[in-house]
């Protein structure tokens, strides 16, 4: 089997990137790592270029932050046939060294599952979604009944990806829209995998940062976390363009759209179905103008 493609996208917060990439590279399982920097301004790109590991197959720096969906779909467009696709956010620190095996074992036990996500215990305790525990031969996952699977660490299986293509760029609502498509408009299920332990620490004091000696911001009076916080626009984007998701959801219900979505990174996919390029580029432009 082709090792899964692991997508890791950075955007400022070099302190967290350093901490969490080091943990990721301690993974005991085989994988192909694709790194992308969303136009960080804190030395992240220079840091990434110093990494040496044979599992790193791709390293890209975008000239502007066009949002998480744009960057994620870029990596998804590089996926080989029959290859699992895994997203790991830069604020995710994975504690379980065989976490990829746990994802794959669960998919084998439950062929009806298309997407599995790993989150912290704190997240599950705070977000009390209706969940159904599914168990078979020692494998277990928590199936969602409504809502969505948080996208901080997700694994998507190949057959599902052949059916749905990409994250929808015309609304760019990420986890919310892809889970709606999977659960309501395909035969696949989605859920959480509690066997994988992780944390999502959001701040590291400069004095305890693992890269403080090479920090390019230490003499500028601003930390990488402040830089990230100043330009983080996901909540504002969702508020402004929620209508696009509602419109797309209605089109799915009325069968005017299919569960398959194309991407600007894949010309063949754009020929396969209708693609509202104007809407997608409006979304990318919002991030270019507000998050760089």
NULUM-733816 format. One record per residue (C-alpha): residue in three letters; residue number from 1; x, y, z. Coordinates in nm, 4 decimals. Example, Ala and Ser with C-alpha at 12.3 -4.5 7.8 and 13.67 -1.06 7.14 Angstrom:
<recs>
   r   k        u        v        w
 Ala   1   1.2300  -0.4500   0.7800
 Ser   2   1.3670  -0.1060   0.7140
</recs>
This chain:
<recs>
   r   k        u        v        w
 Unk   1   0.0000   0.0000   0.0000
 Unk   2   0.1176   0.3528  -0.0761
 Unk   3   0.1975   0.5308   0.2528
 Unk   4  -0.0665   0.7931   0.3388
 Unk   5  -0.0111   1.1538   0.2347
 Unk   6   0.0082   1.3779   0.5416
 Unk   7  -0.0683   1.7447   0.4734
 Unk   8   0.0810   1.9961   0.7222
 Unk   9   0.0140   2.3643   0.6525
 Unk  10   0.1806   2.6426   0.8487
 Unk  11   0.0937   3.0076   0.8931
 Unk  12   0.2998   3.2003   1.1459
 Unk  13   0.3178   3.0635   1.5067
 Unk  14   0.6633   2.9150   1.4423
 Unk  15   0.6848   2.8098   1.8077
 Unk  16   0.3925   2.5700   1.7630
 Unk  17   0.5107   2.4547   1.4217
 Unk  18   0.8464   2.3540   1.5704
 Unk  19   0.6882   2.1717   1.8652
 Unk  20   0.4294   1.9865   1.6607
 Unk  21   0.6370   1.8962   1.3568
 Unk  22   0.8959   1.7391   1.5882
 Unk  23   0.6181   1.5257   1.7394
 Unk  24   0.4858   1.4373   1.3929
 Unk  25   0.8283   1.3219   1.2795
 Unk  26   0.8391   1.0831   1.5784
 Unk  27   0.5550   0.8867   1.4162
 Unk  28   0.6442   0.5169   1.3990
 Unk  29   0.4344   0.4533   1.0864
 Unk  30   0.5370   0.5302   0.7310
 Unk  31   0.3906   0.8322   0.5525
 Unk  32   0.4629   1.0958   0.2899
 Unk  33   0.4801   1.4467   0.4366
 Unk  34   0.3735   1.7472   0.2291
 Unk  35   0.4572   2.0824   0.3876
 Unk  36   0.3155   2.4196   0.2839
 Unk  37   0.3707   2.7657   0.4276
 Unk  38   0.0820   3.0089   0.3834
 Unk  39   0.3057   3.3172   0.3500
 Unk  40   0.4236   3.3285   0.7129
 Unk  41   0.6121   3.6400   0.8256
 Unk  42   0.7942   3.4916   1.1260
 Unk  43   1.0737   3.2855   0.9714
 Unk  44   0.8640   2.9701   0.9309
 Unk  45   0.9677   2.9125   0.5689
 Unk  46   1.3369   2.9388   0.6516
 Unk  47   1.2840   2.6948   0.9394
 Unk  48   1.1057   2.4417   0.7165
 Unk  49   1.3844   2.4499   0.4606
 Unk  50   1.6306   2.3293   0.7244
 Unk  51   1.4299   2.0126   0.7947
 Unk  52   1.5909   1.6911   0.6742
 Unk  53   1.3764   1.3775   0.6672
 Unk  54   1.3246   1.1328   0.3786
 Unk  55   0.9494   1.1300   0.4449
 Unk  56   0.9263   1.4969   0.3403
 Unk  57   0.8199   1.4702  -0.0241
 Unk  58   0.7101   1.8264  -0.0946
 Unk  59   0.7726   2.1743   0.0442
 Unk  60   0.5833   2.4756  -0.0907
 Unk  61   0.5588   2.8413   0.0004
 Unk  62   0.2547   3.0299  -0.1243
 Unk  63   0.3052   3.3945  -0.2185
 Unk  64  -0.0081   3.4855  -0.0212
 Unk  65  -0.2410   3.3283   0.2319
 Unk  66  -0.5537   3.2392   0.0320
 Unk  67  -0.7135   3.0501   0.3174
 Unk  68  -0.6946   2.6959   0.4555
 Unk  69  -0.9129   2.5367   0.1856
 Unk  70  -0.6919   2.6661  -0.0960
 Unk  71  -0.3787   2.5265   0.0687
 Unk  72  -0.5392   2.1967   0.1720
 Unk  73  -0.6751   2.1317  -0.1755
 Unk  74  -0.3326   2.2014  -0.3242
 Unk  75  -0.1947   1.9070  -0.1268
 Unk  76  -0.5012   1.6950  -0.2006
 Unk  77  -0.4395   1.7498  -0.5728
 Unk  78  -0.1020   1.5735  -0.5274
 Unk  79  -0.2583   1.2555  -0.3829
 Unk  80  -0.1890   0.9359  -0.5733
 Unk  81  -0.4631   0.6914  -0.6654
 Unk  82  -0.5588   0.4652  -0.3709
 Unk  83  -0.3655   0.6850  -0.1269
 Unk  84  -0.5181   0.7858   0.2066
 Unk  85  -0.5127   1.1607   0.2755
 Unk  86  -0.4455   1.2990   0.6245
 Unk  87  -0.4590   1.6591   0.7425
 Unk  88  -0.2696   1.7693   1.0533
 Unk  89  -0.3105   2.1322   1.1599
 Unk  90   0.0002   2.3147   1.2754
 Unk  91  -0.1432   2.3497   1.6287
 Unk  92  -0.1862   1.9708   1.6702
 Unk  93   0.0620   1.7798   1.8847
 Unk  94   0.0125   1.4043   1.8412
 Unk  95   0.1061   1.1846   2.1384
 Unk  96   0.0230   0.8434   1.9893
 Unk  97   0.3229   0.7224   1.7885
 Unk  98   0.1278   0.4633   1.5828
 Unk  99  -0.1624   0.6964   1.5122
 Unk 100  -0.1620   0.6354   1.1366
 Unk 101  -0.1957   0.2598   1.1923
 Unk 102  -0.4908   0.3265   1.4220
 Unk 103  -0.6646   0.5275   1.1500
 Unk 104  -0.6081   0.2580   0.8879
 Unk 105  -0.7081  -0.0306   1.1171
 Unk 106  -1.0379   0.1433   1.1923
 Unk 107  -1.1124   0.2003   0.8240
 Unk 108  -1.0493  -0.1685   0.7570
 Unk 109  -1.2836  -0.2677   1.0392
 Unk 110  -1.5564  -0.0266   0.9234
 Unk 111  -1.5579  -0.0033   0.5404
 Unk 112  -1.8623   0.2214   0.5545
 Unk 113  -1.6556   0.4984   0.7186
 Unk 114  -1.5167   0.7644   0.4871
 Unk 115  -1.3715   1.0210   0.7264
 Unk 116  -1.2254   0.9895   1.0753
 Unk 117  -1.1002   1.2723   1.2922
 Unk 118  -0.8846   1.2834   1.6026
 Unk 119  -0.9366   1.5562   1.8612
 Unk 120  -0.8339   1.6232   2.2191
 Unk 121  -1.0317   1.4766   2.5100
 Unk 122  -1.1062   1.8359   2.6095
 Unk 123  -1.2733   1.9021   2.2744
 Unk 124  -1.4951   1.5954   2.2989
 Unk 125  -1.6006   1.6814   2.6539
 Unk 126  -1.6896   2.0410   2.5631
 Unk 127  -1.8620   1.9731   2.2319
 Unk 128  -2.1371   1.7314   2.3182
 Unk 129  -2.2394   1.6224   1.9711
 Unk 130  -2.4800   1.3292   1.9393
 Unk 131  -2.2378   1.0381   1.8918
 Unk 132  -2.2950   0.6660   1.8477
 Unk 133  -2.0186   0.4322   1.9621
 Unk 134  -1.9411   0.1660   1.7020
 Unk 135  -1.7302  -0.1385   1.8010
 Unk 136  -1.6150  -0.4501   1.6189
 Unk 137  -1.3274  -0.6892   1.6909
 Unk 138  -1.1571  -0.4433   1.9234
 Unk 139  -1.1881  -0.1466   1.6834
 Unk 140  -1.4001   0.1496   1.7876
 Unk 141  -1.5042   0.4906   1.6620
 Unk 142  -1.7677   0.7513   1.7520
 Unk 143  -2.0073   0.8109   1.4634
 Unk 144  -2.1551   1.1590   1.4279
 Unk 145  -2.5313   1.1881   1.3880
 Unk 146  -2.5298   1.5593   1.3060
 Unk 147  -2.2791   1.8410   1.3121
 Unk 148  -1.9298   1.7864   1.1777
 Unk 149  -1.5911   1.6378   1.2584
 Unk 150  -1.3398   1.9009   1.3664
 Unk 151  -1.0730   1.9270   1.0982
 Unk 152  -0.7598   1.9588   1.3124
 Unk 153  -0.6512   1.5999   1.2340
 Unk 154  -0.8509   1.4033   0.9775
 Unk 155  -0.8007   1.0960   0.7630
 Unk 156  -1.0040   1.0407   0.4459
 Unk 157  -1.0118   0.7077   0.2672
 Unk 158  -0.9460   0.6757  -0.1091
 Unk 159  -1.2881   0.5495  -0.2229
 Unk 160  -1.4587   0.8453  -0.0560
 Unk 161  -1.2195   1.0919  -0.2197
 Unk 162  -1.2951   0.9471  -0.5613
 Unk 163  -1.6607   1.0267  -0.4930
 Unk 164  -1.6328   1.3749  -0.3385
 Unk 165  -1.3160   1.5182  -0.4927
 Unk 166  -1.2073   1.8203  -0.2882
 Unk 167  -1.3133   2.0574  -0.0141
 Unk 168  -1.5628   2.2986  -0.1675
 Unk 169  -1.3813   2.6168  -0.2746
 Unk 170  -1.7011   2.7961  -0.3745
 Unk 171  -1.8071   2.8304  -0.0105
 Unk 172  -1.4790   2.7460   0.1707
 Unk 173  -1.6556   2.6257   0.4840
 Unk 174  -1.4181   2.3339   0.5368
 Unk 175  -1.5221   2.0765   0.7970
 Unk 176  -1.8841   2.1885   0.8031
 Unk 177  -1.9482   2.1452   0.4330
 Unk 178  -1.7436   1.8304   0.3723
 Unk 179  -1.9141   1.6430   0.6569
 Unk 180  -2.2562   1.7522   0.5293
 Unk 181  -2.1675   1.6139   0.1857
 Unk 182  -2.0331   1.2863   0.3232
 Unk 183  -2.3078   1.2071   0.5711
 Unk 184  -2.6094   1.3334   0.3762
 Unk 185  -2.5120   1.2832   0.0130
 Unk 186  -2.2916   0.9715   0.0008
 Unk 187  -2.3239   0.6262   0.1554
 Unk 188  -2.0271   0.6910   0.3869
 Unk 189  -2.0174   0.7756   0.7568
 Unk 190  -1.7906   1.0091   0.9543
 Unk 191  -1.6782   1.0170   1.3140
 Unk 192  -1.4101   1.0584   1.5779
 Unk 193  -1.1326   0.8139   1.6658
 Unk 194  -1.0708   0.8274   2.0439
 Unk 195  -0.7698   0.5904   2.0258
 Unk 196  -0.5485   0.8781   1.9062
 Unk 197  -0.4314   1.1170   2.1770
 Unk 198  -0.3350   1.4742   2.0955
 Unk 199  -0.3359   1.8246   2.2370
 Unk 200  -0.3864   2.1655   2.0807
 Unk 201  -0.1797   2.4009   2.2913
 Unk 202  -0.2359   2.7511   2.1541
 Unk 203   0.0487   2.9497   2.3078
 Unk 204   0.4113   2.9027   2.4086
 Unk 205   0.5907   3.1759   2.6114
 Unk 206   0.8890   3.3084   2.4176
 Unk 207   1.1266   3.1958   2.6948
 Unk 208   1.0111   2.8344   2.6579
 Unk 209   0.9973   2.8263   2.2778
 Unk 210   1.2115   2.5611   2.1108
 Unk 211   1.3236   2.8022   1.8383
 Unk 212   1.3833   3.1141   2.0481
 Unk 213   1.7497   3.1214   1.9495
 Unk 214   1.6684   3.1581   1.5801
 Unk 215   1.3550   3.3723   1.6172
 Unk 216   1.3484   3.6595   1.3675
 Unk 217   1.0865   3.8545   1.5655
 Unk 218   1.2517   3.8785   1.9077
 Unk 219   1.3843   4.2294   1.8411
 Unk 220   1.0630   4.3564   1.6825
 Unk 221   0.8443   4.3681   1.9935
 Unk 222   0.5920   4.1204   1.8515
 Unk 223   0.5723   3.7433   1.8949
 Unk 224   0.4718   3.4925   1.6254
 Unk 225   0.1508   3.4323   1.8211
 Unk 226   0.0586   3.8010   1.8138
 Unk 227   0.1300   3.8076   1.4403
 Unk 228  -0.1038   3.5110   1.3903
 Unk 229  -0.3778   3.6550   1.6108
 Unk 230  -0.3752   3.9924   1.4319
 Unk 231  -0.4422   3.8357   1.0913
 Unk 232  -0.6542   3.5292   1.1806
 Unk 233  -0.9771   3.5776   0.9844
 Unk 234  -1.1557   3.2400   0.9734
 Unk 235  -1.4444   3.3450   1.2054
 Unk 236  -1.4995   3.6691   1.0137
 Unk 237  -1.4953   3.4846   0.6819
 Unk 238  -1.7534   3.2322   0.8025
 Unk 239  -1.9802   3.5118   0.9250
 Unk 240  -1.9567   3.7087   0.6004
 Unk 241  -2.0014   3.4156   0.3624
 Unk 242  -2.2275   3.1758   0.5532
 Unk 243  -2.4877   3.2391   0.2837
 Unk 244  -2.2682   3.0599   0.0311
 Unk 245  -2.2742   2.7429   0.2388
 Unk 246  -2.6515   2.7671   0.2838
 Unk 247  -2.6928   2.8131  -0.0918
 Unk 248  -2.4729   2.5111  -0.1663
 Unk 249  -2.6539   2.2962   0.0932
 Unk 250  -2.9870   2.3845  -0.0713
 Unk 251  -2.8487   2.2958  -0.4155
 Unk 252  -2.7406   1.9561  -0.2812
 Unk 253  -3.0850   1.8943  -0.1354
 Unk 254  -3.2485   1.9920  -0.4644
 Unk 255  -2.9971   1.7755  -0.6577
 Unk 256  -2.8779   2.0786  -0.8535
 Unk 257  -2.5249   2.0050  -0.7288
 Unk 258  -2.3497   1.6766  -0.6671
 Unk 259  -2.1310   1.5611  -0.3799
 Unk 260  -1.8276   1.5894  -0.6071
 Unk 261  -1.6375   1.9192  -0.5850
 Unk 262  -1.3586   2.0407  -0.8107
 Unk 263  -1.0516   2.2495  -0.7285
 Unk 264  -0.8643   2.5297  -0.8965
 Unk 265  -0.5559   2.3094  -0.8576
 Unk 266  -0.7013   2.0290  -1.0747
 Unk 267  -0.7992   2.1148  -1.4322
 Unk 268  -0.9400   1.7666  -1.4967
 Unk 269  -1.1678   1.7896  -1.1922
 Unk 270  -1.2904   2.1301  -1.3131
 Unk 271  -1.3999   1.9643  -1.6392
 Unk 272  -1.5837   1.6914  -1.4481
 Unk 273  -1.8406   1.9177  -1.2825
 Unk 274  -1.9596   2.2774  -1.2751
 Unk 275  -1.7229   2.5080  -1.0862
 Unk 276  -1.8127   2.8629  -0.9863
 Unk 277  -1.4685   3.0150  -1.0276
 Unk 278  -1.5911   3.3667  -0.9509
 Unk 279  -1.7209   3.2580  -0.6103
 Unk 280  -1.4045   3.0603  -0.5311
 Unk 281  -1.1742   3.3456  -0.6266
 Unk 282  -1.3828   3.5867  -0.4200
 Unk 283  -1.3176   3.3627  -0.1187
 Unk 284  -0.9439   3.3425  -0.1891
 Unk 285  -0.9310   3.7197  -0.2382
 Unk 286  -1.0891   3.7781   0.1026
 Unk 287  -0.7941   3.6033   0.2675
 Unk 288  -0.5375   3.7756   0.0433
 Unk 289  -0.6781   4.1159   0.1416
 Unk 290  -0.7350   4.0457   0.5105
 Unk 291  -0.4980   3.7683   0.6277
 Unk 292  -0.1533   3.8619   0.4962
</recs>
